[in-house]
Structure formats: C-alpha cells, structure tokens
C-alpha cells in the first residue's frame, strides 16, 4: 500500500513539474513575442483585408487563401521584428522593470536562439507574403525595416524622433492587408495609415511618461526624458487634434462611424487638455494610455462592424 502511495506522489510531483515547465515556456514566449503588441497589430491587417474585400465587392470565400496567407505571413514578419528588438535591446531591458521578465533578460532563452528565431520568422513571413502580391511584401518590408533598423538599431537610444520613426512600422499594417486584395493607393487604407501613424504618438508618449524614470535609467531618448512632461503634453494635444478631421475621409463607411469616431476623438482631446491642470502626471498618463488602447481597438472594430449592416 505504501509503495502505491509513493508512486502516486511521484507521478503527481512529475506532473506538477511538467505543468510548471509548460507554463514557464508559454510565459517566456508571451514576453518574447510581446503578445499584446503583436495581437494589436494583427487587427489592422485584418481590417485592411476586410475593407478591401468590401470596397471591391469581392467575396471572402473566393479569397480565403489570400486572407490566410496574409494574416499568417504578416504576423510572422511582425513577430520576427519584435523578437529581434528583444535580442538587440537586452542591455536596456535588463535595467527597466517593465522588461526584466523577458527571456532574453532572464536567460531562459539563449540570445543566439532568439536572433535565429527572429530572422527565421521574418524570412518565412516574407516568403508566405510573396504568394499574395508584391505590394503587400513591399509594405511588410517597410514596416519591418523601419522597426528593426531605423527605430530599434538607429534612433531609439539617440533621438526623441524615435517615436515618429517607429510609428511608420505600426501604421503600414492596414495597407499590408488591403494590398493583398487590391492596390492600397486608395483613400481608405491611406487614411487608416494616417490614423495609426498619428495615434501612436500620444499613445507612446503616455507610456513614456508612465515609465519615464525607467527610460531615463536605461538611456532611451524618449520625449518626456529629454524635454520634460509639459512639452510632452503639448505634443500629445497637437497629435490628438490632428485626429479630429480624419473620420471625414472615411465617410464611405457611413455616418454612424464618422459620428462615433469624432466623439471618441473629442473625448480624448478633453482628457489630454486635463493634463495641463492635473497634479498627478502618472495617473493622467495611465488614463491616456488606457484611452488610447481602447480607442484604436474600438475604431478598427467599428470599421468592420459597419460593413455588416
């Protein structure tokens, strides 16, 4: 009887160790691929695809293979870029609290493996996109090159313009999706590009304000670190103001979309103006961050929703 109990306990202990190992691997991969950032970039790609199908009167059923290739390929390219960013930034990630859990910092995944994974995903993603259109590949490459070379390796640690440069990589995502169906030289995908490009500025500045001390310690030239909070707040207001007229360029999506998008822009502008009167900059920055995240998710979700009715 005692032997059976001992065997059972050993099996349970092994199972627990196995479960912890699996959980640890999943956690490491989540940090390595920056799961939240990756997922948030897939939505604009799909939105671009969906709207291209809608405006060209193309059936989803006839293009399901292109849709699949575009989503998988672009996700791999973006994942590859994010992984290479982790590999390159390991020195500053080890200083900042928000990035200390990344497997590149903890050593759970060797840096050579991380680099090989990042490059492999980038190349394989581009190969898959070659089965869609050359224009799609071009936009994907622009996004990858901007994020990995111009942002991560060149401007991030040197210039406050790093945010402006990095914004291009996220802004091309709907054009990647649209170009897989039709040429993205169209008012809708171009407007989506502009929305994402402008949105990323106050969104990133809010993060930089929240984590200002960490960026300063790591030597990253974010605007709040170099110019201070007052200047950053002014920049945020200017960029949010630039969002105000953009829904009008998407009137083809209907009045409901234009009204909702405009109200959301006005709401964000009011919140941004409150920054000049608040004493708790960190709380205000957090509210802006949360508003920006929900703003972009809602805007792009509604773009899809209004085409269904």
C-alpha positions as CSV (number, residue, x, y, z in Angstrom):
1,X,0.0,0.0,0.0
2,X,2.8,2.4,1.0
3,X,4.6,1.7,-2.3
4,X,1.5,2.6,-4.3
5,X,1.1,5.9,-2.4
6,X,4.7,6.7,-3.0
7,X,4.4,6.0,-6.7
8,X,1.3,8.1,-6.9
9,X,3.0,11.0,-5.2
10,X,6.0,10.8,-7.5
11,X,3.7,10.9,-10.5
12,X,1.9,13.9,-9.1
13,X,5.2,15.7,-8.5
14,X,6.4,14.9,-12.0
15,X,3.0,16.2,-13.4
16,X,3.4,19.4,-11.4
17,X,6.9,19.9,-12.6
18,X,5.8,19.3,-16.2
19,X,2.9,21.8,-15.8
20,X,5.2,24.4,-14.4
21,X,7.6,23.9,-17.2
22,X,4.9,24.3,-19.8
23,X,3.5,27.4,-18.0
24,X,7.0,28.9,-17.9
25,X,7.6,28.3,-21.6
26,X,4.3,29.9,-22.5
27,X,5.1,32.9,-20.3
28,X,8.5,33.3,-21.9
29,X,7.1,33.2,-25.4
30,X,4.4,35.7,-24.4
31,X,7.1,38.1,-23.3
32,X,9.4,37.3,-26.2
33,X,6.8,38.0,-28.8
34,X,5.3,40.9,-26.9
35,X,1.9,39.2,-27.2
36,X,-0.2,42.4,-26.6
37,X,1.7,44.4,-29.2
38,X,1.6,41.6,-31.8
39,X,-2.2,41.0,-31.4
40,X,-2.9,44.7,-31.6
41,X,-1.1,44.8,-34.9
42,X,-2.9,41.9,-36.4
43,X,-6.3,43.6,-36.1
44,X,-5.4,46.5,-38.5
45,X,-4.1,43.9,-41.0
46,X,-7.4,42.1,-40.9
47,X,-9.3,45.4,-41.1
48,X,-7.4,46.4,-44.2
49,X,-8.2,43.0,-45.7
50,X,-11.8,43.1,-44.8
51,X,-12.4,46.6,-46.1
52,X,-10.6,45.8,-49.3
53,X,-12.9,42.9,-49.9
54,X,-15.9,45.2,-49.0
55,X,-15.0,48.1,-51.3
56,X,-14.0,45.9,-54.2
57,X,-17.2,43.8,-53.8
58,X,-15.0,40.6,-53.5
59,X,-16.3,37.5,-51.8
60,X,-14.4,36.4,-48.7
61,X,-15.0,32.8,-49.9
62,X,-13.1,33.4,-53.1
63,X,-10.1,34.9,-51.3
64,X,-9.9,32.8,-48.2
65,X,-6.4,31.5,-49.1
66,X,-5.1,35.0,-49.7
67,X,-6.6,36.2,-46.4
68,X,-5.0,33.2,-44.6
69,X,-1.6,33.8,-46.2
70,X,-1.6,37.5,-45.4
71,X,-2.6,37.1,-41.8
72,X,-0.1,34.3,-41.1
73,X,2.7,35.9,-43.1
74,X,2.3,39.4,-41.7
75,X,2.0,38.0,-38.2
76,X,5.3,36.1,-38.7
77,X,7.1,39.2,-40.0
78,X,5.8,41.3,-37.1
79,X,6.7,38.6,-34.6
80,X,10.2,38.4,-36.2
81,X,10.7,42.1,-35.9
82,X,9.6,42.1,-32.2
83,X,11.9,39.2,-31.4
84,X,14.9,40.9,-33.0
85,X,14.0,44.0,-31.0
86,X,14.2,41.9,-27.8
87,X,17.5,40.5,-28.9
88,X,19.1,43.9,-29.6
89,X,17.7,45.7,-26.6
90,X,18.7,43.1,-24.0
91,X,21.1,45.5,-22.3
92,X,18.4,48.2,-21.6
93,X,15.7,45.6,-21.0
94,X,17.7,44.4,-18.0
95,X,17.5,47.9,-16.5
96,X,13.8,48.6,-17.0
97,X,11.3,46.9,-14.6
98,X,8.7,46.6,-17.4
99,X,11.0,44.4,-19.5
100,X,13.0,42.4,-16.9
101,X,10.8,39.4,-17.3
102,X,11.7,38.9,-20.9
103,X,13.5,35.6,-21.5
104,X,16.4,37.5,-23.1
105,X,17.0,39.1,-19.8
106,X,16.3,36.1,-17.6
107,X,18.5,33.9,-19.8
108,X,15.7,31.3,-20.2
109,X,16.2,31.5,-24.0
110,X,19.8,32.0,-25.3
111,X,20.4,35.1,-27.3
112,X,21.6,33.2,-30.3
113,X,18.4,31.2,-30.4
114,X,16.4,34.5,-30.1
115,X,18.2,36.0,-33.0
116,X,17.8,32.9,-35.2
117,X,14.1,32.8,-34.3
118,X,13.6,36.5,-35.2
119,X,15.4,36.2,-38.5
120,X,13.7,32.9,-39.4
121,X,10.2,34.2,-38.7
122,X,10.9,37.4,-40.7
123,X,12.1,35.5,-43.7
124,X,9.4,32.8,-43.6
125,X,6.8,35.5,-43.2
126,X,8.0,37.4,-46.2
127,X,8.1,34.2,-48.3
128,X,4.4,33.5,-47.4
129,X,3.5,37.1,-48.4
130,X,5.1,36.5,-51.8
131,X,2.2,34.3,-52.6
132,X,-0.2,37.3,-52.2
133,X,1.1,40.5,-54.0
134,X,4.4,42.3,-54.4
135,X,2.8,45.4,-52.9
136,X,1.9,43.5,-49.8
137,X,5.5,42.3,-49.4
138,X,6.8,45.9,-50.0
139,X,4.6,47.3,-47.2
140,X,5.6,44.5,-44.9
141,X,9.3,45.1,-45.6
142,X,8.9,48.8,-45.0
143,X,7.3,48.0,-41.6
144,X,10.0,45.5,-40.7
145,X,12.9,47.7,-41.8
146,X,11.5,50.8,-40.1
147,X,11.0,48.9,-36.8
148,X,14.2,46.9,-36.7
149,X,16.8,49.1,-38.4
150,X,15.6,52.7,-38.3
151,X,13.9,52.5,-34.9
152,X,15.5,49.7,-32.8
153,X,19.1,50.0,-34.0
154,X,19.4,53.6,-35.0
155,X,17.0,56.1,-33.4
156,X,15.6,54.7,-30.2
157,X,18.6,55.5,-28.0
158,X,19.7,58.6,-29.8
159,X,16.7,60.9,-30.8
160,X,13.3,61.9,-29.5
161,X,12.1,61.4,-33.0
162,X,12.4,57.7,-32.4
163,X,8.6,57.6,-31.7
164,X,7.9,59.3,-35.0
165,X,10.1,56.9,-36.9
166,X,8.8,53.8,-35.1
167,X,5.2,54.9,-35.8
168,X,5.6,54.1,-39.5
169,X,6.1,50.4,-38.8
170,X,2.7,50.1,-37.0
171,X,0.9,52.4,-39.4
172,X,1.6,50.2,-42.5
173,X,-0.4,47.3,-41.1
174,X,-3.8,48.0,-42.7
175,X,-2.0,48.7,-46.1
176,X,-0.4,45.3,-45.9
177,X,-3.9,43.8,-45.6
178,X,-5.5,45.9,-48.2
179,X,-2.7,45.4,-50.8
180,X,-3.2,41.6,-50.7
181,X,-6.6,42.2,-52.3
182,X,-6.2,45.5,-54.3
183,X,-3.8,48.4,-54.7
184,X,-3.5,50.3,-51.4
185,X,-3.3,53.6,-53.3
186,X,-6.9,54.3,-52.1
187,X,-8.3,56.9,-49.7
188,X,-9.4,54.3,-47.2
189,X,-6.1,52.5,-46.5
190,X,-4.2,55.7,-46.7
191,X,-6.4,57.2,-44.1
192,X,-6.1,54.2,-41.9
193,X,-2.3,54.6,-42.2
194,X,-2.5,58.2,-41.1
195,X,-4.8,57.4,-38.2
196,X,-2.4,54.8,-36.9
197,X,0.6,56.9,-37.5
198,X,-0.8,59.9,-35.6
199,X,-2.4,57.7,-32.8
200,X,0.9,56.0,-32.0
201,X,2.4,59.4,-30.9
202,X,0.2,60.2,-27.9
203,X,-0.1,56.5,-27.2
204,X,3.6,56.1,-26.9
205,X,4.1,59.4,-25.1
206,X,1.7,58.2,-22.4
207,X,3.7,55.0,-21.9
208,X,6.9,57.1,-21.8
209,X,5.5,59.4,-19.2
210,X,4.4,56.4,-17.1
211,X,7.8,54.8,-17.3
212,X,9.9,58.0,-17.5
213,X,12.3,57.0,-14.7
214,X,12.9,53.6,-16.3
215,X,13.6,55.1,-19.7
216,X,15.9,57.7,-18.1
217,X,17.9,55.0,-16.3
218,X,18.2,52.9,-19.5
219,X,19.3,55.9,-21.5
220,X,16.5,55.9,-24.0
221,X,15.8,59.3,-25.6
222,X,12.1,59.4,-25.1
223,X,10.5,62.9,-25.3
224,X,9.5,63.1,-21.6
225,X,13.0,62.1,-20.6
226,X,14.7,64.7,-22.8
227,X,12.1,67.6,-22.9
228,X,10.0,67.0,-19.8
229,X,6.3,66.4,-19.2
230,X,5.0,69.9,-20.2
231,X,6.4,69.7,-23.7
232,X,5.2,66.1,-24.0
233,X,1.7,67.1,-23.0
234,X,1.7,69.9,-25.7
235,X,2.8,67.4,-28.3
236,X,0.1,65.0,-27.3
237,X,-2.6,67.6,-27.7
238,X,-1.3,68.6,-31.1
239,X,-1.4,65.0,-32.4
240,X,-4.8,64.3,-30.9
241,X,-6.1,67.5,-32.7
242,X,-4.7,66.1,-35.9
243,X,-7.0,63.1,-35.5
244,X,-10.1,65.2,-35.5
245,X,-10.7,65.7,-39.3
246,X,-9.7,62.1,-40.2
247,X,-13.1,60.4,-39.8
248,X,-14.4,62.7,-42.6
249,X,-12.1,61.0,-45.0
250,X,-13.9,57.7,-44.2
251,X,-17.4,59.0,-44.9
252,X,-17.8,56.0,-47.2
253,X,-18.1,53.9,-44.1
254,X,-21.2,55.7,-43.1
255,X,-22.4,58.5,-40.8
256,X,-22.6,56.2,-37.8
257,X,-18.8,55.5,-38.0
258,X,-18.0,59.2,-38.5
259,X,-20.0,60.3,-35.5
260,X,-18.6,57.6,-33.2
261,X,-15.0,58.2,-34.3
262,X,-15.5,62.0,-33.9
263,X,-16.9,61.6,-30.4
264,X,-14.0,59.4,-29.4
265,X,-11.6,62.0,-30.8
266,X,-13.3,64.8,-28.8
267,X,-13.3,62.7,-25.7
268,X,-9.5,62.0,-26.0
269,X,-8.9,65.7,-26.7
270,X,-10.7,66.7,-23.5
271,X,-8.7,64.2,-21.5
272,X,-5.5,65.5,-23.0
273,X,-6.3,69.1,-22.1
274,X,-6.9,68.0,-18.5
275,X,-3.2,67.2,-18.4
276,X,-2.4,70.9,-18.1
277,X,-4.3,71.1,-14.8
278,X,-3.5,67.8,-13.1
279,X,-1.0,67.4,-10.3
280,X,-0.8,63.6,-10.8
281,X,1.0,63.2,-14.1
282,X,1.5,59.5,-13.8
283,X,-2.2,58.8,-13.2
284,X,-3.1,61.1,-16.1
285,X,-0.6,59.4,-18.3
286,X,-2.1,56.0,-17.4
287,X,-5.6,57.2,-18.2
288,X,-4.4,58.4,-21.6
289,X,-2.7,55.1,-22.2
290,X,-5.9,53.1,-21.4
291,X,-8.0,55.5,-23.5
292,X,-5.6,55.1,-26.5
293,X,-5.7,51.3,-26.3
294,X,-9.5,51.2,-26.2
295,X,-9.7,53.9,-28.8
296,X,-7.8,52.1,-31.5
297,X,-9.5,48.7,-30.8
298,X,-13.0,50.3,-30.9
299,X,-12.2,52.4,-34.0
300,X,-11.0,49.4,-36.1
301,X,-13.7,47.0,-34.8
302,X,-16.4,49.5,-35.8
303,X,-14.9,49.8,-39.3
304,X,-15.6,46.1,-39.7
305,X,-18.9,46.2,-38.0
306,X,-20.5,49.0,-40.1
307,X,-19.8,47.0,-43.3
308,X,-22.0,44.1,-42.0
309,X,-25.2,46.2,-41.9
